[in-house]
Amino acid sequence: MRRTTLRSLAGIAALTTLALTGCGTQQGLADDSTAAAGPAERTLTAKRLAHLTQPHEQTGMTLLEGPLLDAKGRLLVVDVTAPTGEPKVIRVDVKTGKGTPFHTDERGAYTSAQYSPHDGRIYLTDYAHGEIVSLAPGGGDRRVFFTGKVDGAAMHPDDLAFDQRGNLYVSDSRGLSEGTAEGRVVRIDRDGKKATVLADKLAAPNGISFDAEYRGLWFSELTENRISYLRLDDQGEVTSRHTAIRVDGGLAQTDSIAVDADGNLYQGLHGRPAMAVYDRHGARLATVEIPARHQGLESATNVAITPGSTRAYLTVSGPAGGYVYTFDALAEGIRQSNGG
C-alpha cells in the first residue's frame, strides 16, 4: 500500500465516514525503464488476460491486489480503492478474462486476500480500519475476525500469510504515511483471540510469505526496498531475523511477495509494472515485464501461481485501469504463491 492509495481511500472515507491519513509513496513512475534491480538473468513477458476496472470517480484511482485462486481454479482479486457500491472483491474467469462482482460492502478497504487452511474461509485485510475480516468460500457471511489495538497501537494490516495450523501472520504498515519505522509483523492465533508482535521498528512492511518449508517468513519493507527473513521455531516464535535481499528498485518500491515450489521469491514492484524474481539465496533470476506498448500502468502488486502448475496471474494497475496479466512462473504454485 502506498501514500497516494490512502489519499484515495480518504475519498472513500468522505463517503463512508472513514478517517484515513495516508500510506506509501507517489505514483506516476511507470515510464522509467531503469526502475528495476540490476541485470536480470531472464525476462518473462506477461500477456494481458483481463481489464477489470477503471479509475473510480469517487477515489480517483483503482488498485488491484491480493490475487487468489479457489479450488475450482477461479481467480479472486481485491480492488483496494473501490468505493461503496462498487465490487471490492472481483471473481475472474481465467479462461475468458470476464470479471464478475464477488463481494462489496460499505466499509472495507481491502489490500489482500487468502484462504485459511483451518476453516476454508477467505480472509481479507482492511487497511483503513485495522481489521481482518472473513467471508464464506462462496462469498457473503462477512465476519470481523480481528480488530483492536496490538500492544497499545492500532494496526494497518496490509498483507497476510497462514501457517499450516491456520494462524495468521500480518504485515502491519504503521508509520508509512509519516515515513517512520513503526511497522510490525504480527501473529494472530487462528481463533482471533491473541495477537503477538514478532518484529517491530520496520520501514512500512508490505509483502509477507512463508518460505516453501514453513521454516520462516519473508517480508518486504517498502520504504527501504529490502526483503528480510524471520526464522521461526515449531511454535511460531522468532529465533532470528536478518536482511536477506536489497532490491535495487530505482524509483520503484517493494510491494507484495509470493513463493513458488522451488522456494523462489516473486517480489512485486510499485512504481513500475514489473516483478522481480529471486532464488532463496538472493540471486536475481528474472524480471516479469509488461509489454512497453501497454501504456498507463504503474504497478504490479502481487501474483497467484496455480497450485501444481506454472500458470501465474499478475495484478497490474495504473491510470489505464486495473488488469490481470499472465505468465509462466519458474516453478509450480503452492499455498505461499496463492493469495496474501
C-alpha positions in Angstrom: 0.0 0.0 0.0 1.2 3.5 -0.9 0.5 7.1 0.3 -1.4 8.0 -2.8 -3.5 4.9 -2.4 -4.5 6.1 1.1 -5.3 9.6 -0.2 -7.8 7.9 -2.5 -9.1 5.9 0.4 -9.7 9.2 2.1 -12.1 9.8 -0.7 -13.9 6.7 0.4 -13.7 8.0 4.0 -15.7 11.1 3.0 -18.4 8.8 1.7 -18.3 6.2 4.5 -17.1 8.2 7.5 -13.6 6.7 7.4 -10.7 8.7 8.8 -7.6 7.9 6.8 -4.3 9.7 6.8 -2.2 8.0 4.0 0.2 5.4 3.0 3.3 4.9 0.8 4.8 7.0 -2.0 4.0 8.6 -5.2 2.6 7.1 -8.4 3.3 8.1 -12.0 6.6 6.4 -12.4 5.7 3.6 -14.8 7.6 5.0 -17.8 11.0 4.9 -16.1 12.7 2.0 -17.8 15.6 1.8 -15.3 13.5 1.2 -12.2 14.3 -2.5 -11.8 17.1 -4.1 -9.8 20.3 -4.9 -11.7 20.6 -7.1 -14.8 18.2 -10.0 -14.7 19.1 -13.5 -16.0 15.8 -13.8 -17.8 12.9 -11.6 -19.0 9.4 -13.1 -18.6 6.9 -11.2 -20.8 3.4 -11.2 -19.3 0.3 -11.3 -21.5 -2.9 -9.3 -20.8 -5.8 -11.5 -19.7 -8.4 -9.1 -18.3 -9.3 -5.4 -18.0 -11.4 -5.4 -14.8 -11.7 -1.8 -13.5 -11.4 1.8 -14.5 -10.3 4.6 -12.0 -13.2 5.3 -9.8 -14.6 8.8 -9.9 -15.0 8.9 -6.1 -11.5 7.8 -5.3 -9.6 8.9 -8.4 -7.9 5.6 -8.9 -8.1 1.8 -9.0 -5.6 -0.6 -7.5 -5.9 -4.4 -7.8 -4.2 -6.6 -5.2 -4.5 -10.0 -3.5 -4.9 -12.5 -6.4 -6.3 -15.7 -5.1 -7.3 -19.0 -6.8 -10.1 -21.1 -5.4 -10.3 -24.9 -5.6 -12.0 -24.7 -9.0 -9.3 -22.5 -10.5 -11.3 -19.3 -10.4 -9.4 -16.2 -9.6 -10.3 -13.5 -7.0 -8.8 -10.1 -6.8 -9.4 -7.1 -4.5 -9.8 -3.5 -5.6 -8.3 -1.5 -2.8 -9.9 1.8 -3.6 -13.3 0.7 -4.7 -16.0 2.9 -3.2 -19.3 1.9 -1.7 -21.4 0.2 -4.3 -18.5 -1.0 -6.5 -17.1 -4.5 -6.2 -14.4 -4.7 -3.6 -13.7 -8.4 -4.5 -14.0 -9.5 -8.1 -14.1 -13.0 -9.5 -12.3 -13.6 -12.8 -12.9 -16.4 -15.2 -9.3 -17.3 -16.1 -10.3 -18.8 -19.5 -12.3 -15.8 -20.8 -11.0 -13.0 -18.6 -14.5 -12.0 -17.7 -14.9 -10.4 -14.2 -18.0 -10.6 -12.0 -18.7 -9.0 -8.7 -18.0 -11.3 -5.7 -18.3 -9.0 -2.7 -18.9 -5.4 -1.7 -19.7 -3.6 1.4 -19.9 0.0 2.8 -16.8 -0.2 4.9 -13.8 -2.2 3.8 -10.6 -1.0 2.1 -9.1 -4.4 1.4 -5.5 -4.9 0.4 -5.1 -8.7 0.4 -6.9 -12.0 0.4 -6.1 -15.5 1.5 -7.8 -18.8 2.2 -7.4 -20.2 5.7 -6.2 -23.8 5.9 -8.1 -24.1 9.2 -11.7 -23.2 8.2 -11.5 -22.6 4.4 -12.9 -19.1 4.7 -11.5 -16.1 2.7 -9.6 -13.6 4.9 -9.2 -10.0 3.9 -7.1 -7.3 5.4 -8.9 -4.0 5.9 -6.1 -1.4 5.9 -8.4 1.5 6.7 -10.0 0.1 9.8 -7.2 -2.1 11.2 -9.4 -5.2 10.8 -9.1 -8.7 9.5 -12.5 -9.9 8.1 -13.5 -13.2 6.6 -16.0 -14.3 4.0 -17.6 -17.7 3.2 -15.8 -19.5 0.4 -18.6 -18.6 -2.0 -18.8 -15.0 -0.8 -21.1 -13.4 1.8 -21.3 -14.1 5.5 -18.9 -11.3 6.3 -17.4 -11.6 9.8 -14.9 -9.4 11.7 -12.2 -11.9 12.7 -9.8 -9.4 14.5 -10.0 -5.8 15.4 -8.4 -3.5 18.0 -5.0 -2.5 19.2 -2.0 -4.7 19.4 0.4 -3.8 22.2 -1.4 -0.5 22.6 -1.2 0.5 18.9 -3.8 0.2 16.1 -2.8 -1.9 13.1 -2.7 -1.0 9.4 -2.8 -4.6 8.1 -1.5 -4.9 4.6 -0.7 -8.5 3.5 -1.1 -11.8 5.3 0.1 -15.4 5.4 -1.1 -18.5 7.1 1.0 -21.2 8.8 -0.1 -24.8 8.4 -2.2 -24.7 11.6 -4.2 -21.7 10.4 -2.5 -19.0 12.5 -2.2 -15.6 10.7 0.9 -13.6 10.1 0.3 -10.0 9.1 2.4 -7.1 7.8 1.4 -4.1 9.8 2.4 -0.9 7.9 2.3 1.5 10.7 4.3 4.7 10.2 4.1 4.6 6.4 2.4 7.9 5.9 4.7 9.6 8.4 7.9 8.0 7.0 8.8 6.5 10.4 9.9 2.9 11.1 6.9 1.9 13.2 5.8 -1.1 11.2 5.5 -4.6 12.6 5.0 -8.3 11.8 2.1 -9.5 13.9 1.0 -13.1 14.6 -2.7 -13.7 15.3 -3.8 -17.0 16.6 -6.4 -18.8 14.5 -9.2 -18.2 16.9 -8.5 -14.4 16.7 -8.1 -14.0 20.5 -4.4 -13.4 20.8 -2.1 -11.1 18.8 1.7 -11.1 19.2 4.3 -8.7 17.8 7.1 -10.8 16.2 9.1 -7.9 14.7 8.9 -4.2 15.1 10.6 -0.9 14.1 10.1 -1.9 10.5 10.0 0.5 7.5 6.5 0.1 6.1 6.3 -3.8 5.9 4.2 -4.8 2.9 4.6 -8.3 1.3 4.8 -11.3 3.6 5.0 -15.1 2.8 6.3 -18.2 4.4 9.2 -20.0 2.7 8.4 -23.3 0.9 9.2 -25.4 4.0 7.4 -23.1 6.6 10.6 -22.6 8.4 10.4 -18.8 8.3 8.8 -15.7 6.9 10.0 -13.4 4.1 8.7 -9.9 4.4 9.4 -6.7 2.4 9.8 -3.2 3.7 8.5 -0.7 1.1 10.4 2.4 2.1 13.7 0.6 2.4 13.4 -1.6 -0.6 14.6 -4.7 1.2 13.4 -8.2 1.9 14.1 -9.7 5.3 13.8 -13.2 6.7 12.3 -14.1 10.0 13.2 -17.6 11.2 10.6 -19.3 13.4 10.5 -22.3 15.6 7.8 -25.0 15.7 5.7 -22.8 18.0 5.9 -19.8 15.7 8.3 -17.9 17.9 11.2 -15.9 16.4 14.7 -17.4 16.6 16.5 -14.9 14.2 16.0 -12.0 11.8 18.2 -10.6 9.1 18.1 -8.6 5.9 18.2 -11.1 3.1 17.9 -9.2 -0.2 18.3 -5.5 -1.1 16.1 -4.7 -4.1 17.8 -2.1 -6.3 14.4 -0.7 -7.4 15.4 2.8 -8.5 12.1 4.7 -8.5 10.1 1.5 -7.8 9.4 0.1 -4.4 8.9 -3.4 -2.9 5.2 -4.5 -2.7 3.8 -8.0 -2.2 5.7 -11.3 -2.1 4.9 -14.8 -3.3 7.0 -18.0 -3.1 6.9 -20.9 -5.5 7.5 -24.7 -5.0 11.3 -24.2 -5.6 11.4 -21.5 -2.9 11.8 -18.7 -5.4 10.6 -15.2 -4.4 8.3 -13.1 -6.6 8.6 -9.5 -5.5 6.0 -7.1 -6.7 7.0 -3.5 -7.6 5.1 -0.3 -7.0 6.2 2.5 -9.3 6.9 0.2 -12.3 4.6 -2.5 -13.8 7.1 -5.4 -13.3 8.0 -8.1 -10.8 11.5 -9.2 -9.7 12.2 -12.9 -9.1 15.0 -14.1 -6.7 16.1 -17.5 -5.5 16.2 -18.3 -1.8 19.8 -17.3 -1.7 19.1 -13.8 -3.1 20.3 -14.3 -6.7 18.2 -12.4 -9.2 16.7 -14.9 -11.6 14.3 -13.0 -13.7 12.1 -9.9 -14.3 8.5 -10.2 -15.2 7.8 -7.4 -17.7 4.6 -5.8 -19.1 5.0 -5.0 -22.8 6.1 -1.4 -23.3 3.2 -0.8 -25.7 0.7 -1.2 -22.9 0.5 2.4 -21.6 -0.8 3.8 -18.4 0.3 1.1 -16.0 2.3 1.9 -12.8 2.4 -1.1 -10.5 2.5 -4.9 -10.5 1.5 -5.6 -6.9 1.1 -9.4 -6.5 0.9 -12.7 -8.2 -1.0 -16.0 -7.8 0.6 -19.1 -9.3 -1.7 -22.0 -9.9 -1.0 -24.9 -7.4 0.5 -27.8 -9.4 1.1 -25.6 -12.5 3.3 -22.7 -13.5 0.4 -20.6 -14.8 0.7 -17.3 -13.0 -1.7 -14.3 -12.7 -0.3 -10.9 -12.0 -2.4 -7.9 -10.8 -1.4 -4.7 -12.6 -2.8 -1.2 -12.2 -2.4 2.5 -13.1 -4.3 5.4 -14.8 -5.3 3.0 -17.6 -7.2 0.8 -15.0 -6.9 -2.5 -13.2 -5.7 -5.5 -15.2 -4.7 -9.2 -14.8 -1.8 -10.4 -16.8 -0.5 -14.0 -17.1 3.0 -15.6 -17.5 4.7 -18.9 -16.9 6.4 -18.9 -13.5 9.8 -20.5 -12.9 8.2 -23.3 -10.8 4.8 -24.6 -9.8 2.5 -22.8 -7.4 1.9 -23.7 -3.8 -0.1 -22.1 -0.9 2.7 -19.5 -0.5 2.1 -18.3 -4.1 -1.7 -18.2 -3.9 -3.0 -15.1 -2.1 -1.7 -12.9 0.7 
